[in-house]
């Protein structure tokens, strides 16, 4: 932005802030707003250059999950034991939490679960979703401090199947970032490689699994916040079809983008807990013997240019593994993918500002500067831009849906690069340099916009120890088939790299 433009913006912001009664928390607030908007100037300029749309504004359709069509029963799975008892999980959490900052709160005593297919499965819940007896803070000093008395519907369903909650998982403050460097509860440490970020915003949920505290946790995903930390920590992160898992009792970030889903050590455990989240009486037979007849589309173009060389190698290996398992793999393009970052910025910024407007008005000093500024700039995005973004989103999602007339599953890396180093603000990939948040979300955000089920599975490890994850995507409602393909690819990776 030219300096004269910045000066004009600064003056306008100062006047407008007073008009809408938005507190100027410090004299430099307007300058900070200008600087933060400058970071997203590329998305804003790109958005303004997009064509006008005559489509109806995006409206989510009710989630309709297709029945599982598996040929392998759950009884055939054999998984290593990971802290199977609540007492063990809680004790390990207490031992690790002071140094690794995995939790915002822990249970006083180990709970005992009801009878059911999740009996006494210890889980942790991201501090965005209500668990009776715990405060829900969104990982922020601005959050409520009083324990809630009622579970979120998702948690209630899992408890009814026998799961027990041992604590609230740490996260990026207010679920609005990708590093999980939390100013109130401490920076989440990545157990897979402490020198690298655990990802976010569900960084604690992924790190808890990677540290073998719980085999399953709950996270939320608005632009990649389940899949990114799963990839960074070397575990599995599953974002189901939009609103197949109820969000009742969870704090909104961007309601038209928010998803709830599990993070786990293995695909099988994601599937087991997903059955509970759907309130099914038992886990269906969803797994398959091989991928015969499955058409996989390897996303190119935007999703392949650029990729860090080790990530490209991982993708090549995975596609060979799919073919060996009888899947057919073909190259496929989504020419409109370049729109995703611009649409995501407009929608998430506007909706998050609306979601947190009470905190901005009443407790701005209790929100960290990074998050406060990102939220405050939502006041300066014109309402017609938001409406235009949601119209373009309708067209964008239709293009994604059309891909599934050609293939059953899409594949691409979860991130363009392995997990970035702690403290990085930029990431260089090939000859391009990206802000950290942009670098890690570019390949996940298109499928948050579309509401498609998507899963990140760990594949390999970079030379510096950073995990590399791969992402699979399916048509809305095809969640069980996605899990089945992911499990077969997971098994191929384990065989290739000698994992358990």
N, C-alpha and C positions, 0 to 999 in steps of 0.2 A: 504494500500500500504506500502511495506517495505521502510524503510528510504533510502536505497541505490537507490531504484527505484525512489523515490521522488526526490532525488538529481539529478539523471540522467534526469528525466523529466524537472526539474527546469532549468537545463543548456540547454537542447534541446529547451525549450520554449523561453528562452531568445534569443538564436541564430535565431530561426525560426521567431520570432516576427520582428526582424530587417530585415530579408530576404523578408518578405511579406509587409514591411513598416506598421506594426501594432504598433501604439504608445504604448510605455511602460509608462503608465500614472503616475506610481510611482515606486520606486526601488523594492517594494514588489510585483509587478504585477505577476511575474512568480510564486511566492509562493502562491498567492491567486488563481491562475489558478489550481495549483496542489491540493490545499485544496478543491476547488469547484468540481473538478473531483472526488475527494475521496468521496464526498457525493453521487455521482452517480456510485460509483464503483460496487455496486450490479447489477445495470442495465447493465453496460458495460461488466462485467464478464458473466452475464446471456446471453447477446447478443452473445458473442464469443463462448458460448457453444451450441447455437442453430444450427440446421443442415443447410447445404447449400441448396439453393433452385434453382430449374430449371424453376421456374415460370417466366413469364414476369414481369418486374417492374410494380408496381401499376399504373393504369391510371383510373381516374374517368370517369364513363360513364355519358352521359347527363341525367340530372334529368327529370324523367317522373312521374309526380304526378297523381295518380289515382283519378278519379272523386269521389266526396263525395257521400255516399249512406245513408244519414241520414233519419230518420223518424220523427224527431221533428224539427219544424221551430224555427228560431231565435226569432220570436215574443212571443214564450212561455216562454222565459227566463226573469226572473225578478231579476235585480241586484241592490244593494244599490248604491246610487249616491256617487261618489268620486271626489271631485273638478271638476265638469263637465265643467266648463267654463274656458277658458284660463286665464282670469284675476285672478280668484281665485287660479288657479294652480301656476301662476307666483308669486303672492303675498305670498303664502305659501312657495314656494321655496326660496324667498328672506328672509323670516322670519327664516327658518330652516338652510339655507346654512352656515351662519357664524360659527355655532357650530357643524354641522353634516357633512360638507364638501361633500355634495352630487353632486355638479356641479363644472365643470371647468370654465363655462361661462354661463351667463343668458341673455335672450333677454332684450333689453332696454324697449320695450313696448309689451303688449300682442298682438300677431298677430291675424288676422281674416282669417278663412279658407275658401276654395272654397266649393261649393255645392258638396255633395257626401255622401256616407254612413259612412264616418268618420268625418263629418262636425264638426269643432271646437273641435275635440278630442285633448287635450293637450298631447304631448309626449315629452320625452327627448331622445336624441341620444347619445350613447357612443362616447367618444371623439376619435374614430378611423374612423368615417364615416362622409363624407363631408356633411355639411349643409351650404347652401349659407348664407353669412353674419357672419359666425363664423370661427375662426381659428381651424384647426384640429391638435392637439398637440400630440396625443397618450398619453396624461397625463404626458408629460415629458418636462423639460426645453430645451431639444434638439429639440423639435418640432417647426414647423412653427408658426410664430406669426401673419402673415397676414391673414385676412379673405379670404375664398375661394369665388368664384363667382358662382359656380355651385353645385347643390345638387348631392350627390351620387344617382345612379339609384333607390336604395331602398327607399331613402327619397323622391325622386321626385314622386315615385308611391304613397306613402302615402299622400303627399301634394295634389296630383291630386284628391285624394278621399276625401279631406277636412281636414285632420289632420294638426295640427299646432305644431311647435317645439318651446318649451319655453327655452331650454337650452341644453348644452352638459354635459353628465353625467361623473362624476369622475370615476376613475378606478385604477387598479394596473398599475404602470408605464409601458408603451409600451405593455400593455396586456400580460405581461410575468411573472405572479405570481398569488397567490391565496389569499392574505390578504387584498388587496386594501389599504395598508398603503402607501399613495402617498407622496413622499418627497416634491413635488412642491405645490400640492393643498390641502394637509392635509389628515389625516387618515379618511376614510369613516366610519361613525358610523352606527352600525346595529340598526335600530329602534326597531326591535323585541326583542333584548337583547343586550344592549350596551357593556356588558362585553365580548361578543363573536364577532369573526370576521364576517364581512359581506360577506366573500368569495370574489373570484375574478376569472378572472380579471374584470368582469362586476359588481363590487361591488356597484358602484354608481347607476347603472341602477336598481338593485334589491332594494337597500335602498330607492330610490325615490318612488318606488311602495309601499314598506312596510310603508313608512311615509305618505302615502295617498296624495302625491303631484300630481302624474299622475297615471292613472290606467293602462297605458301601457308605456313601454320604449323599446328601441332597444339595444341589446347587441351583442357581438361576442363570439364565442365558438371555441376554438382550441383543448382543452383537457378536457373541462368541464366548460368553463368560463361563460356560461349562466346558466347551471344547478346547479353548486356549489353555487353561490351567491343566487340563488332562494331558495335552500334548507336552507342556513344559515339564510336568512331573512324571511323565512316562506311565500314565494310567489311562483308563477308558472313560470317556465322557460322552453321554448320550443326551441329546436334545430331541425330545419327542415332537411329534406333530403339534403345532400351536394349539394350546388349550385342551389337549387330550388329558393333561394333568391339571386339575383345577388349581387356580391361583388364589382362591378364597383364603384369606388369612395371611397372605404374603404382601409385603410392602411393594407398591408399584414403583418402577423406575420409568419405563416407557410402556404403558399398558398394551399398545398394539404390537409390541415387539417382545415382551417378556415371556419366557418359558420356564417351567420347572422340570428338573430331570435328575437322574442319578449319575454319580461318578463312582467308579468301582475298579477293582484290580483286574477283573475279567469281564468279558461281554456277558457271560452266563449270569453273573450277579446283577448286572444292569437289567437283564431280562426278567430275573426273578422279582426284583424290586419294582420294575415297571408293572408287572402283573398286579402287585399290591397297590400301586398308585392308581391303576385303572379300576380298583375294587373288584377284581376278578376272584371267584371262589377258589381257584387254584391256578397255578402257572400252566399255560397251554404248552403243547408240544410245538415248538417253534423252530428248532435247529434242523439242519439238513445234512445228508451224507456227503454231498458234493454240490458244485455250482452248475451242473449240467442244465443248459437252457437259459441261464442268467446272462443278460446282455449288460455289459458294463461300458459306460462312456467315460473315457479319460479326457477331462476338461483341459483344453488348450487355450491359446490366446492369453487373455487377461490372467488366467489361473496358472499359466506356465511361464510368463515373461514379466519379471525375472524370477528365478528360483536359485537359491544357494545350491552349489554343486552337490553337496551331500544329501540335500532334500530331493534333488532331481534323481540321484542314484537310488534313494529309498523308494521313490515313486516307480521307477523302472523295475526294481526288484518285486514290488508288490503286484504290478500288472502281470509280470511273468508268473507269479504265484497264483493269481486268479486264473490265468489261462491253463496252468497245470491242473487246476481243480475243475476244469471243463467249462469255465465261463468264457464267453467271447468278449473281447476287449476292442473297442474302436475309439478313434479320436472324435471328439465332439466339441463344438464351440457354442458359447453364449455371447454373441457380439454385444449385447446390451449390458454386460457385466460391469463395464466402466462406469455405469450410472450409480452403482451400489453405494459407493462412499458418499456421494453428494446427497442421495436420498436418505441414507442412514443418518448423516449429520443433521439434516433439517428435522427429521422426525424425532430422533432420540433427544436432541437438545431441547426442542419445544416441549415434548411430553415430560421429560425429566424435570424441567423448570416448573411445569404445572404440578407434577407429583409432589415436589418438595417446596412448594411456594410458602407453606406455613412456616417451615423451618427457616427459610430465607428471611421471612419477615420478622420472626420472633427470636431466632437463635443464630443469627449470622456469625457471631463471634465464636460459636461452638462448632462451626464447620471449617475444616482445614481450607487454607487459601486456595489450593489446587482445585478442590471440588467446588468451593463457593463461587469462584470466578467462572468455571464452566457452566454452573447452573445460572448464574446471573446473566450471562450473555444471551440466554434464551429469551429474556425480556425484549431483546432488540432484533429478533428475527420476525419479520412481518407475517401476520396470519395468512395472507394470500400465498406466501411461500410454502407454508405447511400444507395447505390444501392442495397446492400444485404438486407437492412432493407425494402426497397420498394418491393423487390421480396417476402420476407417473409410476407409482408403485404397483397399481393395478395392472398396468401394461407390462411392467417388468416381471411381475409374478406369472403373468400369462406366458411369457417367453420361457421361463423356467419350467412351467408345467408342460409346455409343448415338447421339451426335451425328452420327457418320459413316454412320448409316443414312439421314440426311436430306441430308447434303452430302459432298463429297469433300475439301474443304480449308476450314480455318478461317483467319480473318484478324483481327488486332488489332494495336495498336502493340506494340513490344517493351518500351517503358517508358511510363509515364503522362506523362512530361515529356522534353524534350531532355536531353542529357547535363548533369548538375549541375556547378556550379562547384567547382574545387579548394578543399578546406577546408570544404565544406559538411557539416554534421552533420544538418541537416533540410532538407526540401524542401516548399515550399508549392505545392499544386495546387488551384486554385480556392479554396474556403474551408477546405480541409483541410491540415493539416500532418503530415508523416510523417517518422520517422527515415530517414536516407539509405538504409540497407540495405533497409528496407521499401518505400520509394518506388520503388527501381529493380528490385526482384525480384517485385513483386506479379503481374505479367502473364506472367512466365516460369515461376515455380515450379509452377503447376498441371500443366505439361507435362513437368516433371522428375518429378513424382510419378507421372504416367501412363506415362512412358517413350515417349511419342509422338515421332516425328520432328518437329523444328521448326527453322525457319531465320529468321534476321534479315537483311533486306536494307536497304541504305541508300536512303533516299528523297529527303529534302530537308535543308535546313540552316535552323536558326532564325535570327532576326534578330541574335542575339549570336554567331553562328558555330558553335553547338553542332549536331552532326549529329542527325538524327531517323531512327530505324529502324522498320521494320514487320516483324511476325512472321507467318509462315505455319505452319500445323500440319496434319499428316495423320494418318490411322489408322496404328497400328503396322504396320510392314512396307511401307508405301506410300512409301518414301523416294524412289524414282526419279520417281514422279509429283510429289511435293512439289518436287523439284529442277526439274522441267520447268515447273511453274507459277511457281516463283520466278524462273526465267530469263526467262519472258515478262513478269512484272511488273517485273523489273529493267530489261528493254529498254524498257518503257513509261516508266519513270522517267527513263532516260537520254534518251529522245526528248523528254520534257516539259521537262527542265531542261538540255538541250544538253550532257550529259556524253559522254565518249568511250565 
